Amino acid sequence: MFSIIFPGQGSQSVGMAKEFYEKYPLVKSIFSRANEALNFNLSKIILGGSISEINLTKNTQPAIFVASYSIFSVMKKEFNIDLNQANYFAGHSLGEYSALACANSLPFEEAVRLLYARGKFMQEAVPFGKGAMLAILGLKVEKILEQINSISINGTCEIANDNGPGQIVVSGDKDSIQILQNSLKKKSIRGLILPVSAPFHCSLMESAEKKMSQKITESIFKNPKPSIISNVTAKAENKASKIKELLIKQITSRVNWRESIEYMINNGVNEFIEIGPGKVLTGLVRRINKDVNVFNINSIDDITNYINK
């Protein structure tokens, strides 16, 4: 049994999927469709823009999606690999939109527009420099909650991502995150401030959630094939109406990635294929369970190696 997983923010790089773009007319067409959907040249930003441009959240989110969707489409249509026979699709944060589009639940153009809006609304929710995210290494969720509750924090300080054993991300206002980091440092616990432009997946994103609620509600979703693992519930979801409801909640909710991977493994999955830029999820899955097979597909050679495995 196998599952397809799609990366989220942090996996972007200038030139991602360029090899596919240059070789396959199919990918040129996908990039062109994205440009038309957004009414600006996203392709230029992905293939040859500056790092600062691609790191703008409103660009990052649709860019990673377009790269992931392109690689998935090449595997399916150029190599005749029926990826929709997977037991589940899952994606990390924005990667859930990649999963939905590839599972034929959400039309490609609609996913591009939703992710551009999502990135824009999330960026606007908190003034630049006022929020922060902290990756804490070596502690479990329960211990981090104990640490947060043991110090005097008046602002927002919430768990945003449970990525895997020993890698939890906390999100909130800059001052509160700094207090937590200083407290952890005194106890020799390592906490790294992440280079992000806003404090994602916490209650500070409420304005973004409200704005996205309207856009998602107005969008037409179909039931996916295969089922999607929701970041919010860490369970399989296959009803379009429920998926829409959870996508709205996802903006302020914790990304339960560890629980999502464990759910799939507990339901028989023993192989994960990460499709898209970077290798972040491949590393996280290996940390969660060393006994499963993990493949990273980010180049044409990766596809050939997967076929010949």
C-alpha positions, 0 to 999 in steps of 0.5 A, a space after each residue: 500500500 502506498 501514499 502520495 505526499 505533497 510539500 508545503 512552504 519552505 520547499 521552494 527554490 528558484 528554478 524548481 521544476 525547470 527540468 520538467 518545463 524544458 522537456 515536456 510541453 505538458 508542463 509548459 501548458 500547466 505553467 501557462 494555465 497558472 499565469 492566465 489564472 492569476 493574470 501575471 507571470 508566475 512562471 517567470 518567478 518560479 523559473 528565473 525570479 529572485 529568491 525574495 520574489 519567490 519567498 513572498 508568501 502570495 507567490 510561494 504558495 501557488 509556485 510550490 503547487 504548480 511545481 508539484 502538480 507539474 511533476 505529478 502530471 508528468 509521472 501520470 501522463 508521460 510515464 503512465 504511472 497511475 498514481 491515483 491508485 494510491 491509498 491516500 493523498 496528503 499534503 503539508 499545509 498548502 500541500 493539501 491543495 496539491 493533493 486535492 487538485 491531483 485527486 481531481 477534487 479541485 480544478 487546477 485553476 481554482 487551486 492556483 487562485 485559492 493559494 494566491 489568495 491564501 498566501 496574500 491573506 495570511 501575509 496581511 493577517 499580521 504586520 510584517 515583523 510582528 509575528 514569529 515561528 519557533 522550531 523546537 527540537 527534541 521535545 514532544 507536544 505535551 512537554 512544550 505545552 508544559 513549557 508554555 504554561 509555566 512562563 508568563 506569556 500575555 500574547 499568542 504562543 501556540 503549537 502550529 506544526 507537529 512535524 514529527 518526533 523532536 520537531 515541533 513548531 510554535 507560532 505567535 506574536 514576536 514578543 511571546 515567541 522570544 520569551 519562550 525561546 529565552 526560557 527554553 535556552 536557559 534549560 538547554 533546549 534548542 529553539 530556532 526562529 524560522 525565516 517566515 514572513 508571518 506566524 502561520 497556523 495559529 489564532 493570529 490568522 483569524 482574519 485570513 481564515 474569515 477571508 478564505 472562508 468566503 472563497 472556499 465556500 464559493 469554490 466547487 469541490 468534488 469528492 477526491 480519489 483517493 481520500 485526502 488526509 486532512 491536516 486538521 483531523 489527521 484522518 481520511 476525508 472523502 466528502 467534498 463538503 467536509 474537506 471545504 470546512 476543514 480547509 477553512 479551519 486549517 489556516 488557524 489550526 495545527 498541522 498534525 503531520 506526525 499524526 497524519 503519517 501514523 494514521 496512514 501507516 496504521 491503515 497499512 501504508 508502507 510506502 510514501 512518495 513525496 512529489 514536489 520540490 525539496 525533500 522535507 517530507 521525506 526526511 520527516 517520514 523517516 523520522 516518524 517511522 524508519 521501517 517504511 519506504 520513502 521516495 522523493 520525486 523532484 527530477 526526471 532521474 528520480 522518476 526513472 529510479 522509482 520505476 526501476 526500484 
